[in-house]
Amino acid sequence: MIPDADAPEANAPETEASEEIPMKGKVLIVGGGAMGTCIAMQVASRYDPLEEPVILIERDQLGSGSSGRAGAIVHQTYSERALAGMARDAVRLYHHIQSSTGRSLGLRRTGVLGIVSGSDKEGVAKLDHDLEMQTAIGIKARRVNADEIRKLAPGIEVNDNTVGRFEAEGGYIDPAKAISTFSVLARARGATTRLGVKDLEIEVVDGKVRGAHTASGFFETPNVVLATGSWTASILGKLGVELPLSVVRTEELCLQMPEATQAEEYDDSLEGTSSELETRFRPDPLELVPVPHPVILDLSRGLHAHCEPHTGQTRIGRLGIDAFQGVTDLKNLPKVASEEFQTWARNTLCDRLPMYKDMPVMGSVAHYTAVTKDNRPIVGRVKGIEGLYMVVGFSGSDFHLAPSIGEGMAQMISGEPVTAFDPDFFSAERFAD
Ligand SMILES: Cc1cc2nc3c(=O)[nH]c(=O)nc-3n(C[C@H](O)[C@H](O)[C@H](O)COP(=O)(O)OP(=O)(O)OC[C@H]3O[C@@H](n4cnc5c(N)ncnc54)[C@H](O)[C@@H]3O)c2cc1C
């Protein structure tokens, strides 16, 4: 959830909805997570706020869904070209937003180090295959050997035949700051944000969206975008739309971050110059504290770990959504990770990075994420209901894709050719059989 201290100051304030106020809009975006706010930011720039308002409604607070709990690692380690290209664009846009708008996303470029055991022949072949595609589309990443891995992450335990992939541009963002910034930019472009809007019922007449009834009144609009994360299937279910979506429980363990020892220099000739990263704001000094290692994606052991100097913690999670536990009851939101997960995360990390052996547990995070059968989101029009759109099932990859999804949805709704993503790649029609 976005803390009050981060509450944005924009031209039009967010309002707590209390009484019945009928509202008309060109586009109604439901859900104030990473997706909803990113879409609002892009859609708002296409419409006149007086003639064709864009409205975002959220039943709780911005970031109160899974976005607010995410570790929000930003990397470009994708095997599918379409996704890798979107992740590349996200990294660029995040840097651009920070350097051009003067607003922080809490972006910290710690580098991202992927590791594959040399004995994992299939994993090594995949790393090489992916790297070839990634560099061909302009992603600045390179293969590293065991010696280089040890230089990048001093103290790491790897065999001499371990193979790695390093991208210097990657790191993480602060989800609270990012969502706050997306929402400020949306409102600066004329969008309205209304919080605490509960009891959504979408009204469809003759196969077309007419608007949405809520406890705060009726929002009349021909276009509704559902960016409602794990709750999307139940909203669509009420309209008779069934999708192959399920919800899993995602967890992270937080250990105290060790102090950085002097990392050896690495070849940063691929990174671009530091002037590209110059921002108009003074970064939070805590964000600049050196980290003991880059983001670690242990591809053979299915673990990710990243240091957050602004919280003094290292967050550890599982890679690969398939390993997560399915959830059916969305009412009792989890607050902490299971004991079993915490033990696995600590042991697996300490095996790789013994510096964590004596680090105390600082807490844990758990929430839900909507996933699809092929771990690829469903984005676009809802078949059979004109004016209804959905953006769901990101399977834990939202912050990498959100900027392209926002741009592409804005193109789709306003009738422009969709160039920011491939609509067929994300279409629900791929599950038709
Ligand atoms: C522990 C953890 C770690 C993660 N790490 C990463 C990571 O490193 N990188 C990454 O990219 N992703 C990560 N994710 C995944 C990512 O956070 C989520 O999948 C993503 O944020 C979902 O974004 P969203 O906007 O689609 O949904 P949400 O953030 O869940 O937002 C949906 C919003 O819709 C609102 N809503 C729902 N129903 C209604 C309704 N009827 N009316 C009004 N509002 C409604 C909810 O209140 C919520 O605010 C992680 C997730 C977790 C839990």
PDBQT file of the ligand as one rigid body, heavy atoms in Angstrom, charges set to zero:
ROOT
HETATM    1  C1  LIG A 501       5.945 -11.186  -2.944  1.00  0.00    +0.000 C 
HETATM    2  C2  LIG A 501       5.814 -10.752  -4.382  1.00  0.00    +0.000 A 
HETATM    3  C3  LIG A 501       6.952 -10.462  -5.134  1.00  0.00    +0.000 A 
HETATM    4  C4  LIG A 501       6.844 -10.077  -6.472  1.00  0.00    +0.000 A 
HETATM    5  N1  LIG A 501       7.964  -9.733  -7.168  1.00  0.00    +0.000 NA
HETATM    6  C5  LIG A 501       7.851  -9.256  -8.419  1.00  0.00    +0.000 A 
HETATM    7  C6  LIG A 501       9.000  -8.802  -9.122  1.00  0.00    +0.000 A 
HETATM    8  O1  LIG A 501      10.127  -8.891  -8.640  1.00  0.00    +0.000 OA
HETATM    9  N2  LIG A 501       8.853  -8.288 -10.380  1.00  0.00    +0.000 N 
HETATM   10  C7  LIG A 501       7.610  -8.208 -10.953  1.00  0.00    +0.000 A 
HETATM   11  O2  LIG A 501       7.513  -7.722 -12.076  1.00  0.00    +0.000 OA
HETATM   12  N3  LIG A 501       6.512  -8.658 -10.320  1.00  0.00    +0.000 NA
HETATM   13  C8  LIG A 501       6.594  -9.163  -9.066  1.00  0.00    +0.000 A 
HETATM   14  N4  LIG A 501       5.499  -9.618  -8.402  1.00  0.00    +0.000 N 
HETATM   15  C9  LIG A 501       4.240  -9.700  -9.114  1.00  0.00    +0.000 C 
HETATM   16  C10 LIG A 501       3.550  -8.418  -9.162  1.00  0.00    +0.000 C 
HETATM   17  O3  LIG A 501       3.618  -7.710  -7.970  1.00  0.00    +0.000 OA
HETATM   18  C11 LIG A 501       2.071  -8.597  -9.431  1.00  0.00    +0.000 C 
HETATM   19  O4  LIG A 501       1.801  -9.687 -10.229  1.00  0.00    +0.000 OA
HETATM   20  C12 LIG A 501       1.588  -7.333 -10.075  1.00  0.00    +0.000 C 
HETATM   21  O5  LIG A 501       1.962  -6.259  -9.288  1.00  0.00    +0.000 OA
HETATM   22  C13 LIG A 501       0.131  -7.314 -10.363  1.00  0.00    +0.000 C 
HETATM   23  O6  LIG A 501      -0.173  -6.012 -10.796  1.00  0.00    +0.000 OA
HETATM   24  P1  LIG A 501      -1.632  -5.632 -11.118  1.00  0.00    +0.000 P 
HETATM   25  O7  LIG A 501      -1.688  -4.157 -11.213  1.00  0.00    +0.000 OA
HETATM   26  O8  LIG A 501      -2.086  -6.431 -12.292  1.00  0.00    +0.000 OA
HETATM   27  O9  LIG A 501      -2.457  -6.194  -9.874  1.00  0.00    +0.000 OA
HETATM   28  P2  LIG A 501      -2.557  -5.682  -8.312  1.00  0.00    +0.000 P 
HETATM   29  O10 LIG A 501      -1.325  -4.998  -7.915  1.00  0.00    +0.000 OA
HETATM   30  O11 LIG A 501      -2.973  -6.854  -7.563  1.00  0.00    +0.000 OA
HETATM   31  O12 LIG A 501      -3.643  -4.593  -8.445  1.00  0.00    +0.000 OA
HETATM   32  C14 LIG A 501      -4.999  -4.871  -8.618  1.00  0.00    +0.000 C 
HETATM   33  C15 LIG A 501      -5.767  -3.772  -7.923  1.00  0.00    +0.000 C 
HETATM   34  O13 LIG A 501      -7.128  -3.898  -8.282  1.00  0.00    +0.000 OA
HETATM   35  C16 LIG A 501      -7.903  -3.585  -7.160  1.00  0.00    +0.000 C 
HETATM   36  N5  LIG A 501      -9.216  -4.195  -7.343  1.00  0.00    +0.000 N 
HETATM   37  C17 LIG A 501      -9.508  -5.518  -7.435  1.00  0.00    +0.000 A 
HETATM   38  N6  LIG A 501     -10.821  -5.692  -7.610  1.00  0.00    +0.000 NA
HETATM   39  C18 LIG A 501     -11.389  -4.457  -7.647  1.00  0.00    +0.000 A 
HETATM   40  C19 LIG A 501     -12.708  -3.984  -7.802  1.00  0.00    +0.000 A 
HETATM   41  N7  LIG A 501     -13.756  -4.822  -7.934  1.00  0.00    +0.000 N 
HETATM   42  N8  LIG A 501     -12.942  -2.656  -7.794  1.00  0.00    +0.000 NA
HETATM   43  C20 LIG A 501     -11.886  -1.782  -7.663  1.00  0.00    +0.000 A 
HETATM   44  N9  LIG A 501     -10.614  -2.177  -7.487  1.00  0.00    +0.000 NA
HETATM   45  C21 LIG A 501     -10.363  -3.492  -7.487  1.00  0.00    +0.000 A 
HETATM   46  C22 LIG A 501      -7.123  -4.176  -5.987  1.00  0.00    +0.000 C 
HETATM   47  O14 LIG A 501      -7.483  -3.569  -4.755  1.00  0.00    +0.000 OA
HETATM   48  C23 LIG A 501      -5.699  -3.874  -6.403  1.00  0.00    +0.000 C 
HETATM   49  O15 LIG A 501      -5.232  -2.640  -5.896  1.00  0.00    +0.000 OA
HETATM   50  C24 LIG A 501       5.576 -10.008  -7.081  1.00  0.00    +0.000 A 
HETATM   51  C25 LIG A 501       4.432 -10.294  -6.320  1.00  0.00    +0.000 A 
HETATM   52  C26 LIG A 501       4.544 -10.645  -4.989  1.00  0.00    +0.000 A 
HETATM   53  C27 LIG A 501       3.296 -10.903  -4.192  1.00  0.00    +0.000 C 
ENDROOT
TORSDOF 0
